[in-house]
């Protein structure tokens, strides 16, 4: 689907379908308050005003009616209630857009004029409505059925015209790039572990490089990581036949020599827990343990497509965590690339073991900032549920900027504390630190572990364990936190 901005909201007769917002009557003296509604009512010979008068149609949130037109003008006109202007939040607006799309998606024709961006709301600005319209429709149209022998028909892809001023053009470009990047993130997350291996992720890194002459992708093999002393990362994949990879995607969109911003993604393509094996129930969802890597690669695709004037390096630490006679055991001790030693008290706390070496590797780029992204702890889900990602940082101002980017992108994150008192939980009798800190404050002690390897740069950690995918009948990757990461880099640029 292609998206365009259109400034003239009155040209209803040049498109196949029209989506019109209707404000709640309790908040307006004129139910047909806009010229667009009045024009549509004229085209339909008064059908809209009659439906309102009869009570069949109202401005209450999501109340809607689809009118078919056999005369001149659009063949379909959908009128949908937007509710009270002071209640139309980002979350509700996104739901409104998806509901509207579901009403016309079966047969929208070749073009749709979408006036929901003109909906009356005291909460959202125009840029936000453009952003949410694109991302909401992208999410509604997403399908992952490539392994079904009889896939569903692909939903129609009309040209979508959003009514907005020309100054939203940059936002539209960012939103389209972000939506496509979320699709890449979803695809990588939804792929089964027998397809999406560390080697497969490496191939995707090379594809990103092939799409731009500003990108160089380097893949470090196990022998190269061994030579660099990445024994912590390599320990995670010891039980698997799949070789571990460190994937480095270097985008040089800014001036040469300017410090890059680094994104680090956890890419555990399947996490059985290793010797500390997980329960069998829902273990299939552990294919999603590479969603940090997927979101970082998605963000890189968006950065490339937007041609941002900034230097960004993505580092994906990828391995498969399996039990076997060669797997790491609880009590094993490994020396990290930094020289620090780690006692592996639980092989299911493997994400931090790959990320710590990736963070040390990031030092060679002299980064301006570093953000690592990981489906790291179940404790994060207990703390924040499935709606908000956790952010922890060695710089409160940087953490605030990450939360601000999340708020802008409607991809929220919230800061958890990371005081030095939590560090003591990582004490080990036999090594410099243990890889777990006990049951209490599990998300925080995981971040404390990573902070030991991020002391030389401004760093933030995003725990997306609760937000990266959904379970149950709607199981699937969400594409988060691609919007947050893209907005973070846009803000830096």
N, C-alpha and C positions, 0 to 999 in steps of 0.2 A: 504494500500500500504506500502511495506517495502522499505526503502532506504539503499543503500550501497555505499561505496566509491570504485572506481576502479582506479588504478594508470596507468595501461596500456591502452592507448587510441587506440591501433592498433587492438585489438581483436574484430573485427566487426562481425565475423562469429559465435560467441558464444551466440548471443542474437536474439530476434525476431524482434526488431525494433531499429533503430538508429536515433538520432537527431544530425545533424551536423551544426555548425555555418559557415556562409559565409561572409567574410568581404567585405565591399564596395570596388569595383575595384579602385576607386580614391585614396584609402589609401593602396593599395598593388599592387606590380608589378606582382604578381603571384596569380591569382584568386583561384587556387587550392593550397593554401599556406601551408596546413598541410598534413602530411602523411595520416591522417584519411580520408581527402577528396580524396586524390589520390587513396587510397585503395578502397574507395567506388566507385569511378569512374571506377576502374578496374573491380570490381564486377558487375557493371551495363554496362560494355562494352562501356564506354565512354559517357553514357547518360547525366551525369552531365555536362561535358565540352561542349557537344553539346548544351544542354539547355542554358548554359551561352553564348555560341557563337551566338546562334539564338536570344538572348535577352529575352527569356522566363523566365530566372532565373537571378537574380542579387543579389548583396550583400546589396542592399538598405534595410532599416529597415523593417522587417516583410514580405518582399517579399519571397515567399517560393514555393517549389514544392515537392510533395510526389512521390517517385519512387517505383514501385512495382517490386520485384525481384522473378522470378520463379526458379532461379538456386540456387547453394549453397550460404550460407550466410544468412543474415537477410532478411526477406520477405518484410520489409518496410524500406525505407531510406528517411528521411525528411531532406531537406537542406533548411535552413532559413537564410535570410540576417540579419546581426547584425548592419548595418550602420556604421557610423564613430566611431572609438574607443574613441574619445574625447567627444562623445555625448551619449554614452551608460551609462546612470545613473542608480541608483537603481530602480527608478520608471519605466524606459523604459525596464530594464532587466526583471523585474517581468512581465511586459506586454508581452515581447518576449517569456518568458517561457510559459505563459498561452496560447499564440497564437499557439506555437509549440505543446503543449499538445492537444489543440482542433483539430489539424490536424490529430492526430493519436489515439485519445482517444476512438474512436468507436471500434477499433480492434487493440490494440497495441501488442497482443500476451502475452506470459508469462513473458517476460523481455524486458526492454528498456535500451539501453546505451545512456546516455544523455551527449553530449559533449559541451553543452552550457556553462558549467562551465569553458571551455577553451576559450571562446569568447574573442576577443581582445578588451580590454577597459582600458583606462588610469584612470578611476574613481573608479572602484571596485577592491578589492583584492579577492583572492580565497575564503577566509572564507565568505565574503559577498555574493559571487555568490552561494556558497553552501546553505547558510541561505535562500536566496531569492528563490532558486529553490524549496526547500522543502515547504516553506510557500506559494509560488505561486501555486504550484500544489495542495497543501492541500485546498487552497481556491477554486480553479477551480473544485475540486471533491466534495466539500461540497454540501449536499442536506438537506433540511428540508421539508420533505413531509410525515411525520408520521401521519398526520391527513387527508391525501387524501385517498379516497377509492380505487383509482387506481394509486398508486405512480409510478413514472418513474423508469425504470430499473436502478439499481445501476451501476455507471460507472465501467469499468474494473479496477482491482487493480493489475497490473503487478509488478514484482520486478523492482525497478528503480536504475540503477547504474550511479552514478555521477562521472565523471572523475576529480579526485583531489588528491593531495598528502595526505599521511597518517596523516600529522599534522592537517588536518581538521576534524579528527574523533570526537574530543570533540565538535566542532561546529556542526557537523552533529547530534550528540546526543542531543544537546541543541535545534537545529532547529526542530527535530522530536517531542521532548517533547513540544515545543512551539506550533507547528502546531496542535497537538492533544488538547492542552489546549485551543487554539483558537476555535476549534470545540465545546468544552464544553461551552465556553463563548457564542458562537453563538446559541447553542441549548437553553441555559437558557434564553437568550434574546428573542429568537423567540417564545418560548412557550407562549401561551395565559395566561392572568391574572387569569383565572379560574382554571388553572392547576398549574402554577408557583406562588404559594402563599408564604408567609413567612414560613409556615410549610414545604412546598416543598423544599425551600432553606435549611432549617434545615436538612432535609433528605439527601441532597447532601453533607452537611458538615459531617454527620455521615458516608457516603459512602467513603469520602476521608480518614477518620480515619480507616475504615475497610481495606483500601488498604495498610496500612503501620503501623508497630509497633512503629514508631517514632511519630505518630500523635495521639493527644487526642482532641476530639471535645466536647465542652460543649455548651448547648443551654440554655440560660436564658429565663424563661417564664415571663409573665407579672407581676406575684406576686413577683418574685425575683427582677425584675427591679424596681418595686414600692418600695420594701424594701431598694434598693440602692439609691433611690431618682432620678431615671431617668424619671422625670415627663415630660421633653421636648420630649424625644423619644416617650413615651406613648401617649402624646397628639395627635400625628399624626394619630395613629390608632384608636382613640376613636370613629370615625364614621363608623368603619367597623366591620363586624361580624368575620373577620379573625384576630386571635390573633397576636400581634407583637412579634418578636423574636430578641434576640441578640445572634448571632452565633459566637463562639470563636473556631478557629481551630489552635491548638498549635503544631507546628512541631519542634521537638528537634533533629536536625541533627548535631549540634555542641556540644561543650563541655558543661557540666552541669554548670550552673551559669553564662555563658557568656550572655551578654545583647542581646536580640533578636531585629530583625528588624520587625516592625509592619506594616501591610497593612490593611487599613480600607476601607470598601466598602459600598456605599449607596445602600440599597436594597428595594426601594419603588416598590413593585411588580405591583402596578397600581396607577397612580397619576391622579385622576379626578380634582385635585386642591382643593378638599374639599369644604367648604362653598364658598371660592373664586374660583368658578368652572371655568374650562377652556372652551373655545369655542368648539363646537362639532366637527368641521373639524379636521381631523387627530388625534382625541383624542385616537383612537385605538393604536397609536404609543406610548402612555404613558405606555404600558407594558414594554417598553424599559428603564423605569426609574430605573430599577434595574441593569443596565449594569455595573455600578461601582462594585457592588457585584459580578456580573458574571465574570468580568475581574480579580478580586481578587481571586475568587475560581478557575478560570482557571490557574492563576499563581501558586497557591498552588499545583494544580495537577502536573504542570510541575516541580516544586521544589521537590516534592515527587518522581516523576519518575526519575529525575536526581540524586536523593540521595545526594543533596548538603550538604556539611559540614558546616552548619550554622543553627542558631535558628531563626525561623520566626513564627510570630503570625498573623493570619488573623482574623479581627473582622468585621462581617457583621451586620449592623443595618438595620433590615427589618420590614416594616409595609406596610399596604395598606391605601392610603389616599382617603377617601370617604366622601360624604356629608350625614348627617342624623341628627336626633334630638339630638344625643349624640356627634356630631362632635364638634371640637374646632371652635370657632368663632373669627373673627377679633376683636382685643381688649383684648382677653383673655391673662392672664399672668401666666407663669409657672416657677417653680423653677427647674433649671437643676441639674444634679448630682454634679456639681462643687459648687453649692450654689448660682451661679449667677441667676438673674431673667431675663426672656425674655418676652417682649410684642409681641404677634403674630399679626402683622399688616396685614399680608396676609397669609392665610392658604396654598396657593400654593407655598410658600417658605418653604417647609417642609423638604427638604433634609438636610439643615443645622440644623434643629431641632433634627433629629435623629443622625446626625454625631457628634454634640457637646457632647452628652452624651457618644457616643462611644469613642471619643477622651479622655474624662476624664477617662473612664474605662481603656484605654490603659496605663495610668500612673502606674497602679499596676504591670505592667511587666517591669518597669524600662527600657524602650526601648532605643536602640542605635539611631534609627531613626524611624520616622513614616511618612508614605505616605497615604493620603486618596484619594480615587478615586470616582468621582461622576458625573452623568449627571446633573449638578447643575443649570446652568443658560442659558437662551436664549441669554443673553447679550454676552456670550462667542462666540456664533455662529456669532453674528454681528461683533465681534472683529477679529476672526480668521477663520471664515468660517468652512468648513467641512473637512479640510485637516490636521490641526494642533491642538493638544490639548493645553490647557493653563496650565502653572505651576506657582504657587505662593508659597512663602516660607518665613519663619522667619530667613533663613540662605541662603545668596546668593551663598555661595560655594556649599551648598547642592542642591540648585536649578540648579546650573551649572552641577552637577553630574547627576541629573535627565535628563537634556537636552542632555548630552553626551550619556547616556544610550539609549535615544530615537533615537539619530543619529546613534548609532551603530546598533540598531534594525530596522532602517528604519520605526520608529513609532514616528514621530516627535512631540516635545512639545516646547513651547516658553514661556519665562518668562514675566509675566505682573507685573507692579510695585505694591507695597502694602505699601505705605508710611503712616505715622500716620495721615496725613491730611484726608485720606479716612475714618478713624475710626470715625470721628465726624459725618458722615452721619448716623451712627447707634444709635445716641443719642435718648433716649426715655424720655418722660415727666413722665412716671409712673413706669418704670422698669430700670434695669441696662443697657439694650440695647434692640433695636427693631430687629425684624428678617429680615427687609429689610432696604435699605439705599437710596431709591429713584431710579429714572430712570437712572441717569447717573452712569457710571462705575459699572454696576450691578454685573459683574463677580468678580470685585475687592472687592466690599463691602461684597459680599458673603464670599470670602476668609478672609476678615478682621473679619467677625463674627466668623469664625472657629478658627482664630488665637487666640482669647480670651480664647480658651479652649486647646491651644497647647503651653502654655508659659513655660512649664517645660521640653520640649524636642525639639530636632531638627526635624522639621516638614516641609512637603511640601504637597500642595493640587493640584490635577490634575482635571481640569474641562474638561470632555470628552463629553459634550453635543453635540458638532458638529461632533464628530468622531466615536461615539459608534454604530450608525446605519445609514443606508441610506433609503431614502424615494422613493416614486414613483413606477415605474414598477419593479424595482430591490430592493424593500423594504426588509430589513433584517439587522440583527446584523452583525457588521464587525469583531468582535473579538478583537478590540482594547480596551484598551491599554495593552493587555497581553504581546506582545513582549517587550515593554518598561519595564514593571514590572519584567519580568523574567530576562532581562539583568541587571536591577538595582540590583536584589538580587545576580546574578552571580558576578557582579562587587564587591559587598560587601563581597562575600565569597572568 
